[in-house]
Amino acid sequence: MKTGTIIFALVLGSLFTGDLSADNRELPMIDIQQTKQQLEDHVKALTVTIGERSVGLPANLKETAAYIKSFYHAIGVPANSQPYSYADFVVENIITKVSFSPHAKYRFLVGAHYDSVAGTVGADDNASAIAVQLETARHLAALMGNAKLDLAVKFVSFALEEPPAYNTRHMGSRMYAKKARKEKEQIDGMICLEMVGYTCHEPGCQGYPFPLMFMDYPKEGNFIGIVNNYKSRDFAGRLVEQFQKNNQLPVVKLTVPFNGWVMPAVRLSDHSSFWDQGFKAVMLTDSAFYRNPYYHTAADTMDKLDFEFMAEVVQSLLLFFLSHR
């Protein structure tokens, strides 16, 4: 199936249940089953139609960027890019914004990397996050003109996060965060989506970094994690408050000191680029290799994902954003 056909199919259908009038004070609930299907379609496009999205396959990175841009154009929120050079080719961060006010008081950024590690199609890492990013944008875009919100949400899909770009200046998030700091961009909170599609339900299947395994954290992997540094505590607390309104998605918060340097495993994604530039940022995650045994392997395929769980992540994100009235 060609990209254009996939995009056309993804934008069809009603998005919300309930009253969407501007005077309605009830938060609209999304159609979970339809959202689940849309998420599956995104992940299929990224991992089956396109496949591996590593620096070893620059044409696939380019096709992924085109897919994301085409989707945004299809839902009426045109995207632009932040291109930069890597090795002997150019990659690009893809950027769009859903704004409910030209001078919005609250401004947030939702980021996710779209590359995969070499040798894998990266369904959980990180097609799951791109799919959730796209669906969150779609649902918010559908509310423009129907909801009174003092809100603007920027969505940035980062080109490179995986090795060999990881922890170098070539990470897409480092490129973006450095420029945002230089230009004094208002970012009231950055939400990094990092592996948000895998669940496990056997007691003991959920692991933790030292010393958290000795603490009273859940033993089953059915929750979404929110990781924040000290500067982001209030932001993370507001996220948790809204997420807890969705009783279909348990949430667990972890605050780490010293920007996570005392627990390096919690720095392994794009939120750390924003921490290092002084922005408030959190990572939303299924906890990666502490839960998903297929991390960075060829077995990280879409049949392993829990798409209903991912749809509930979308719902919880919307609960947070729609609270900014």
C-alpha positions as CSV (number, residue, x, y, z in Angstrom):
1,M,0.0,0.0,0.0
2,K,1.4,3.4,-1.0
3,T,1.8,6.1,1.7
4,G,-0.9,8.3,0.1
5,T,-3.5,5.6,0.4
6,I,-2.5,4.9,4.0
7,I,-2.8,8.6,4.9
8,F,-6.2,8.9,3.3
9,A,-7.5,5.9,5.3
10,L,-6.2,7.3,8.5
11,V,-8.1,10.6,8.4
12,L,-11.5,9.1,7.9
13,G,-14.2,8.6,10.5
14,S,-15.5,10.3,13.6
15,L,-12.9,11.0,16.4
16,F,-14.8,11.7,19.6
17,T,-17.9,10.5,21.4
18,G,-20.1,13.0,23.2
19,D,-20.8,16.7,22.8
20,L,-18.0,18.8,21.3
21,S,-19.6,22.2,21.6
22,A,-17.5,25.0,22.9
23,D,-19.8,25.5,25.9
24,N,-19.6,21.8,26.9
25,R,-17.5,21.4,30.1
26,E,-17.3,17.7,29.9
27,L,-14.0,16.4,28.5
28,P,-14.7,14.4,25.3
29,M,-13.7,10.8,25.3
30,I,-12.2,9.4,22.2
31,D,-13.4,6.3,20.4
32,I,-10.8,3.8,21.8
33,Q,-11.5,1.1,19.3
34,Q,-11.2,3.4,16.3
35,T,-8.0,5.0,17.8
36,K,-6.6,1.5,18.4
37,Q,-7.1,0.8,14.7
38,Q,-5.5,4.0,13.6
39,L,-2.5,3.3,15.8
40,E,-2.2,-0.1,14.2
41,D,-2.2,1.4,10.8
42,H,0.5,3.9,11.7
43,V,2.7,1.2,13.2
44,K,2.2,-1.0,10.1
45,A,3.1,1.8,7.8
46,L,6.3,2.5,9.8
47,T,7.4,-1.1,10.5
48,V,6.1,-3.1,7.5
49,T,5.6,-0.7,4.6
50,I,8.8,1.2,5.4
51,G,10.6,-1.2,7.7
52,E,14.0,-0.5,9.4
53,R,14.6,3.2,10.0
54,S,18.2,3.3,10.9
55,V,21.0,5.6,9.8
56,G,22.1,2.7,7.6
57,L,19.0,3.2,5.5
58,P,18.7,7.0,4.8
59,A,16.1,6.4,2.2
60,N,13.8,4.9,4.8
61,L,14.4,7.8,7.1
62,K,13.4,10.1,4.3
63,E,10.3,8.1,3.6
64,T,9.3,8.1,7.3
65,A,9.7,11.9,7.4
66,A,7.5,12.2,4.3
67,Y,4.9,9.9,5.9
68,I,4.7,12.1,9.1
69,K,4.5,15.3,7.0
70,S,1.8,13.9,4.8
71,F,-0.3,12.9,7.7
72,Y,-0.1,16.3,9.3
73,H,-1.1,18.0,6.0
74,A,-4.0,15.6,5.7
75,I,-5.4,16.6,9.1
76,G,-5.0,20.3,8.3
77,V,-2.0,21.2,10.4
78,P,0.8,21.7,7.9
79,A,4.3,20.7,9.0
80,N,7.7,22.1,8.5
81,S,11.2,20.6,9.1
82,Q,14.5,21.3,10.8
83,P,17.0,19.8,8.4
84,Y,20.6,19.0,9.4
85,S,23.5,17.0,8.1
86,Y,24.5,13.6,9.3
87,A,27.5,11.8,7.6
88,D,26.9,12.3,3.9
89,F,23.2,12.9,3.9
90,V,20.5,15.2,5.4
91,V,17.9,14.2,8.0
92,E,15.2,16.4,9.4
93,N,13.1,16.9,12.5
94,I,9.4,17.2,11.6
95,I,7.5,20.0,13.4
96,T,3.9,21.0,13.5
97,K,1.7,22.8,16.0
98,V,-2.0,22.7,17.1
99,S,-2.9,26.0,18.6
100,F,-6.2,27.1,20.1
101,S,-5.2,30.7,20.6
102,P,-2.7,33.0,18.8
103,H,-1.3,34.1,22.1
104,A,-1.8,30.9,24.1
105,K,-0.8,31.0,27.8
106,Y,0.2,27.3,27.9
107,R,2.7,25.9,25.4
108,F,3.8,22.3,25.4
109,L,5.9,20.1,23.2
110,V,5.4,16.4,22.5
111,G,8.4,14.8,21.1
112,A,9.3,11.3,19.8
113,H,12.2,9.9,17.7
114,Y,11.3,8.1,14.5
115,D,14.5,6.2,13.8
116,S,15.1,2.6,14.8
117,V,18.3,0.8,15.8
118,A,20.0,-1.1,13.0
119,G,18.7,-4.6,12.5
120,T,15.1,-4.0,13.7
121,V,11.9,-2.4,12.5
122,G,11.5,-0.9,16.0
123,A,7.8,-1.4,16.7
124,D,7.9,-0.4,20.3
125,D,11.2,1.5,19.9
126,N,9.9,3.8,18.6
127,A,7.1,3.4,16.1
128,S,4.7,3.1,19.1
129,A,5.6,6.6,20.2
130,I,5.3,8.1,16.7
131,A,1.9,6.5,16.4
132,V,0.7,8.0,19.7
133,Q,2.2,11.3,18.8
134,L,0.3,11.4,15.5
135,E,-3.0,10.3,17.0
136,T,-2.8,12.8,19.8
137,A,-2.2,15.5,17.2
138,R,-5.2,14.3,15.1
139,H,-7.6,14.4,18.0
140,L,-6.4,17.8,19.1
141,A,-6.7,19.1,15.6
142,A,-10.2,17.9,15.4
143,L,-11.1,20.0,18.4
144,M,-9.8,23.3,16.9
145,G,-12.8,25.7,16.6
146,N,-14.9,23.5,19.0
147,A,-13.1,23.9,22.3
148,K,-12.1,27.0,24.2
149,L,-8.5,26.3,25.3
150,D,-5.6,28.6,26.2
151,L,-3.3,26.1,24.7
152,A,-0.7,25.5,21.9
153,V,0.9,22.1,21.5
154,K,3.9,21.6,19.3
155,F,4.7,18.1,18.0
156,V,8.3,17.4,17.0
157,S,9.4,14.1,15.5
158,F,13.1,13.7,16.0
159,A,15.2,12.3,13.2
160,L,17.9,10.5,15.1
161,E,18.1,9.1,18.7
162,E,19.5,5.6,18.3
163,P,23.2,4.7,18.1
164,P,25.5,5.8,16.6
165,A,23.9,9.2,16.9
166,Y,22.9,8.7,20.5
167,N,24.7,11.0,23.0
168,T,26.2,13.1,20.2
169,R,25.3,16.4,18.8
170,H,23.5,14.6,15.9
171,M,20.6,13.6,18.1
172,G,17.5,15.4,16.7
173,S,16.4,16.4,20.1
174,R,19.8,18.0,20.9
175,M,19.5,20.0,17.7
176,Y,16.1,21.1,18.6
177,A,16.6,21.8,22.3
178,K,19.8,23.8,21.7
179,K,18.1,26.0,19.1
180,A,15.0,26.4,21.4
181,R,17.2,27.6,24.3
182,K,19.1,30.0,22.0
183,E,15.8,31.5,20.7
184,K,14.2,31.5,24.2
185,E,11.2,29.5,23.0
186,Q,8.5,29.2,25.5
187,I,8.1,25.5,26.4
188,D,6.1,25.0,29.6
189,G,6.8,21.3,29.5
190,M,8.2,18.8,27.1
191,I,6.7,15.3,26.9
192,C,9.0,12.7,25.5
193,L,7.2,9.6,24.2
194,E,9.7,6.7,24.4
195,M,8.5,3.1,23.9
196,V,4.8,3.3,24.9
197,G,3.3,0.1,23.4
198,Y,4.4,-3.0,25.3
199,T,2.6,-4.5,28.3
200,C,3.2,-7.7,30.4
201,H,0.8,-9.2,33.0
202,E,2.7,-12.0,34.7
203,P,3.8,-11.1,38.3
204,G,7.5,-10.3,38.2
205,C,7.6,-9.4,34.5
206,Q,8.3,-5.8,35.3
207,G,11.9,-4.9,36.2
208,Y,13.5,-1.7,37.5
209,P,16.9,-0.1,37.7
210,F,18.8,-0.2,41.0
211,P,17.6,0.5,43.7
212,L,14.0,0.7,42.6
213,M,13.6,-3.1,42.5
214,F,13.7,-3.1,46.3
215,M,10.8,-0.6,46.5
216,D,7.1,-0.9,46.3
217,Y,6.6,-0.5,42.6
218,P,4.2,-2.6,40.5
219,K,5.4,-6.1,39.6
220,E,3.2,-6.3,36.5
221,G,3.9,-4.1,33.4
222,N,0.4,-2.7,32.8
223,F,1.2,1.0,33.6
224,I,2.6,4.0,31.9
225,G,5.7,5.5,33.6
226,I,6.4,9.3,33.9
227,V,10.0,10.1,34.6
228,N,11.0,13.6,35.7
229,N,13.9,15.5,37.1
230,Y,13.5,17.8,40.1
231,K,12.9,20.9,38.0
232,S,10.0,19.2,36.3
233,R,8.2,17.9,39.5
234,D,5.3,20.3,39.3
235,F,4.8,19.7,35.6
236,A,4.9,15.9,36.2
237,G,2.5,16.3,39.1
238,R,-0.1,18.0,36.9
239,L,0.3,15.3,34.3
240,V,-0.3,12.6,36.9
241,E,-3.3,14.4,38.2
242,Q,-5.0,14.3,34.8
243,F,-3.8,10.8,33.9
244,Q,-5.4,9.5,37.1
245,K,-8.8,10.5,35.7
246,N,-8.4,7.7,33.2
247,N,-9.0,4.6,35.3
248,Q,-8.1,2.4,32.3
249,L,-4.5,3.4,32.4
250,P,-2.5,3.1,35.7
251,V,0.3,5.7,35.9
252,V,3.5,5.5,38.0
253,K,5.8,8.6,38.5
254,L,9.5,8.6,39.2
255,T,11.4,11.8,40.2
256,V,15.2,11.5,39.8
257,P,17.8,14.0,41.1
258,F,20.8,15.6,39.3
259,N,19.1,15.3,35.9
260,G,19.2,11.6,36.1
261,W,23.0,11.2,36.2
262,V,22.8,9.1,39.4
263,M,20.5,6.6,37.5
264,P,21.8,6.8,33.8
265,A,19.1,4.4,32.5
266,V,16.5,7.1,32.9
267,R,18.4,9.5,30.6
268,L,18.3,7.2,27.6
269,S,15.9,9.3,25.5
270,D,15.1,12.7,24.1
271,H,13.9,14.3,27.3
272,S,17.4,14.4,28.6
273,S,18.3,16.8,25.8
274,F,15.7,19.2,27.2
275,W,16.8,18.7,30.8
276,D,20.4,19.6,29.8
277,Q,19.1,22.9,28.3
278,G,17.2,23.8,31.4
279,F,13.6,23.0,30.1
280,K,11.0,21.2,32.1
281,A,10.6,17.7,30.5
282,V,9.3,14.3,31.3
283,M,9.6,10.9,29.7
284,L,6.4,8.8,29.1
285,T,7.4,5.2,28.7
286,D,6.5,1.5,29.1
287,S,10.0,1.3,30.8
288,A,11.8,-0.1,27.7
289,F,14.1,-3.0,28.4
290,Y,12.9,-3.2,32.0
291,R,9.7,-4.6,30.6
292,N,10.1,-5.4,26.9
293,P,12.4,-8.4,26.3
294,Y,12.5,-7.7,22.5
295,Y,14.2,-4.3,23.0
296,H,16.7,-3.6,20.2
297,T,16.2,-7.0,18.6
298,A,14.7,-8.1,15.3
299,A,11.7,-9.4,17.3
300,D,10.5,-5.9,18.2
301,T,7.6,-6.2,15.8
302,M,4.0,-4.9,15.8
303,D,2.4,-8.2,16.8
304,K,4.0,-7.7,20.3
305,L,2.3,-4.4,21.0
306,D,-0.8,-3.6,23.0
307,F,-2.7,-1.2,20.9
308,E,-5.5,-0.7,23.4
309,F,-2.9,0.4,26.0
310,M,-1.5,2.9,23.4
311,A,-5.0,4.2,22.8
312,E,-5.4,4.9,26.5
313,V,-2.1,6.8,26.4
314,V,-3.6,9.0,23.8
315,Q,-6.7,9.5,25.9
316,S,-4.7,10.4,29.0
317,L,-2.6,12.9,27.0
318,L,-5.8,14.5,25.8
319,L,-7.1,14.7,29.4
320,F,-4.0,16.7,30.3
321,F,-4.1,19.1,27.3
322,L,-7.8,19.7,27.5
323,S,-7.5,20.8,31.1
324,H,-5.9,24.1,30.0
325,R,-8.9,26.3,29.6
